Amino acid sequence: MFDNHYTPSQLTLAGLLVQTRQYLTSQDAEKIQRAYALANEAHKGTSRRTGEPFIQHPLEVALLLATLRIDADGIVAALLHDVVEDTHYSLRDLQEQFGSSVAIIVDGVTKFNTLAQTSSTLKEDGQEPPAVIDKRQQRIETVRKMLLAMIEDPRVAVLKLADRLLNMRTLDAMNSAQQQNKARETREIYAPLARRLGMSLVQEELEDLALKYLEPEKYTRLVQLVNKEMERQCASIDLIYHKLQEEMERAGIKAEVQVSRKYVASINRQLGDVLRQPNEGEMGQMYDLVSFRILVETDAECYLALGHIHALWRSRDVRIENFIATSKNGYHSLHTTVFCLEDQLAEIQIRTHETQRIADFGIASYWYLQERVDRRDTKLNDWPLSYCEMVNWIKQLREWQRELLQSADEFVEAVKGDIFQEQIFVFTPKGEVMDLPRGSTPLDMAYRIHTDLGDHCAGAHIMDTGRLVTHFVPLDYKLKGGEIVDIEVNSGVRPTRDWLSFARTTTARNKIRRYLKTYEREIDLQLGRERLDLALKASGARGLSEKIEQVLQALRNESSTLLKNYATVDDIYIALGRKGMWVENLMELLLPRLQGMSKLLPQASLSNSTKNGSYRHGNVHGNMLVKQAHCCNPIPGDTIVGILHPSKGMLVHRSDCRLLRRCDSAKAKVETNWFQVEAPSYQVPITIIARDRAGLLRDVAAVVADAGISMTAVTTLTNASLQKAVISTTLEINAAEVIDQVERILRRLQQVKNVVSVERVCQQ
């Protein structure tokens, strides 16, 4: 944790120069002196709520950033970050005296602070007055400004986090309502941002301070229990510490051993229920209240130290947590838990000094490491993976912002999950590590690797490292941390609009939208034609296709219809394809016109369904019971014919059903349509032909289950010599989505590994 206060000699320009001269040049020192002089003059005669001179706050922020070894422009911006907002100096003044880089950082920090000003604006243009402004909307606006400013320069985020940390340390000077608001904003926005940027020391202190003001009684109780437990464990902690030092010396490993205490907010999460009062019994069960940290020079020495620890004490788990091979949010370390002393559990973390700095300071280490990169003449990729991940994440933010330039709100919605939600880490078959938001799919991973890979992604093969077997998963499978993922590519696969329903990452969603924007007009046009064609067939309007466009054009020209706002008939089809217009609504307009044009179209009642799986045939035959024929299992979209049974009612068959040929009397056949028959669900038999392999049926069942569809019957026939498998199953699909769902599930099953064909069949 950072020092909570500075001595009077440190909290001066001289104290700041002592810190910065350890790593900056004399020219940099001169620039810092000029910045201090301007800030001191600008803030002269003003003081903060705490009563201290105003200049002390920017000076303290600058000292904190000097601890992180931020470059000279970062220190100068810290000294000047309140000047534009609170004094007569402008950004142009700062740019002329200190350069554009300093001006950009100060401008970015100022944008954060303007949030408070906008909330006090009077009601204008019909907007609500400040008293009813949604606090959540204010926080969204804060996030938006934060992200956009951070894209310009990551030092904006580092400076603002340091500024917020120092403000939280002096929160006692504010009233209770202000304390609550600041603490909640800190917990919801600033602490998660610090975590995502790898600045763990800042994150931990921010979370602790937020808990202190949001739940003061619980915080005080936890601190008391932690202190009491630390006193109880003091002797054993000291003994383990010295044992580790002795073992490292005996092994000839140059190492520094540290004792690290878990921070209060983390203990609060570990105890679970936030409403429960912590007690001493629960605290005593937390063996990891204290962890032991061993810092060495190289990754190789990390593994060497681990071997000596396991030789000294028995490990609790067979497997260790290896965050060197697979870093976690920039975290880079080996973890092991051992039984030491009298079977007392102790957690030990092993890492290098360099990765310890990155674990503590995260992206703020960029400028410190960049100086060493320049000095060593090495490339970025030669540095720790955790460092590269954070730098690349900032670059990714810039790319997303360019792609979503038209809507800053859309940008915030798109990327906030990458900041405020937990990440998972998966591997490519070559062993490369990829970090993705929890809930990501193979589609997200494919688009993260390359656009073409995403556009033709057909699923993925997942390696189960425990059993060393591979199984196929569909596009919408939710990846789990640690899985080895091999993307399946199919040149016949193309993005569809339903991909947006399960794509999790910004990259994937943007690239899908980009593809759809380029090609979706033709796709939607074709889909709209097909939907209308299916509805016309279902209604029995056969032989009238050449008249449809004529009728649509006539309806479009009528000012009283829902089609009047469409410029062309193609626009109507596109609206149907995008579901901007429901085909049922269009059919209500079309059917009366078409019925007047042809005797082939029967009159129909549009409200004859029952809820018991049977149907009622209206109009001609009164309230007759209607059922789906199980020999051919028709569904909406099929051309159908009814068979009339005086005692049983009417059975609806597909018009190509073979049973119709054996019907005794033509008089028993009744012309019908799908507006006269409805059901809550439909049975859809399908046959899957595939090259046989282990796990085929399991993968088929997984795809069906993921789509939310039930399998009511399954049979499998295999031919070992031909390595052929035939799976016959019946799917039960909700009536409201049956046409789209059948289309979708057949397409997804076709993408299962080794599947040759998938067909809907007539069971005869």
HURA-V950437 format. One line per field, one symbol per residue. burial: 1 if it has 9 or more other C-alpha atoms within 8 Angstrom, else 0. A space follows every 10 residues. Layout:
burial=???
//
This chain:
burial=0000000001 1110111011 1001000110 1110110011 0110001000 0011110111 1111110111 1101111111 1111001010 1001100110 0111111111 1100100010 0010000011 0010000111 1111111111 1011111111 1111110110 0000000011 0111111011 1111111111 1111111111 1111010111 1110110010 0000000001 1001101110 0010101110 0111101110 1000000100 0110001101 1111111010 1100110111 0011100000 0111011111 1111111111 0000111111 1110111111 1111111100 0010000000 0000111111 1001101101 1001000100 1101111111 1011111100 0011111101 1111111100 1011111111 1111000000 1111111011 0011111110 0010100011 0011111111 1100110001 1011111110 1101111111 1100000010 1110110100 0011010010 1111111100 1010011001 0011100000 1101100111 0011111100 0001111110 1111111111 1111100011 1111101001 0000000111 0111111111 1111111111 1100010011 1111110011 1001000100 0011111111 1111100110 1100110111 1100110100 0100
//
